[in-house]
Amino acid sequence: MKKMKEVTGSILDILVGNNEDMSKQYAQSIVVELDGFPNDKHQGYSRTAFEGESVPEGTTRRNDRQWSAVSVEELRIIEELMQLSTPLLPSVLGANLCFQGIPDFSQLPKGTQLFFPSGAVLMVEEYNPPCQYMSEQIAKIYSKINGGEVKNTDFSKAARKLRGLVGVVDVEGEIHCDDDVTVRIFNPTNISNFLSTK
């Protein structure tokens, strides 16, 4: 079986919060647990299914969204596309982590693992598509460079394929701002090749 491809990056911001508007507060470090980020809105082993999922809305299911993350490089791209007058912040997007230095962050596949110096490991579950609620919230807060208003659909359009990721805690441990992170990118062909030899 081929070794997984690895890239390295670092943590720029850590955020937690339990606010109704999904905004988060900054922290210098956090000890992540197997049920998620302590005192965060999305902490837990289970969650309620959203409309449009593979099971009926309101069904209790495994929580595959214990954390959400964005990259600062992709936030800058969204800002430019939206022509925002001020920086688009991870706290406004409800992210728990903001990374830097990881190419095509939002395109990392399910099964990719993020390794931290403490031994903590996060696992990617899926891409986090931009929702209409978040787009409307951003329209209320931000304005354009030319002084114009941000429309309710602007963020949803600009953030396609750039919105970030959600996932689960695979191994408990402490995460610090400025931590280096090793990203082991999951390659499904590794599994196929392994099974074909059985």
HELIX and SHEET records of a PDB file:
HELIX    1   1 VAL A   72  MET A   82  1                                  11    
HELIX    2   2 PHE A  105  GLN A  107  5                                   3    
HELIX    3   3 GLN A  132  ILE A  141  1                                  10    
HELIX    4   4 ASP A  154  ALA A  158  1                                   5    
HELIX    5   5 PRO A  188  SER A  196  1                                   9    
SHEET    1   A 8 GLN A  25  ALA A  27  0                                        
SHEET    2   A 8 LYS A   5  VAL A  16 -1                                        
SHEET    3   A 8 LEU A  97  GLN A 100 -1                                        
SHEET    4   A 8 TRP A  67  SER A  71  1                                        
SHEET    5   A 8 LEU A 165  VAL A 171 -1                                        
SHEET    6   A 8 VAL A 121  TYR A 127 -1                                        
SHEET    7   A 8 GLN A 113  PHE A 115 -1                                        
SHEET    8   A 8 ASP A 180  ILE A 185 -1                                        
SHEET    1   B 2 SER A  29  VAL A  32  0                                        
SHEET    2   B 2 GLY A 173  HIS A 176 -1                                        
SHEET    1   C 2 SER A  46  THR A  48  0                                        
SHEET    2   C 2 THR A  60  ARG A  62 -1                                        
END                                                                             
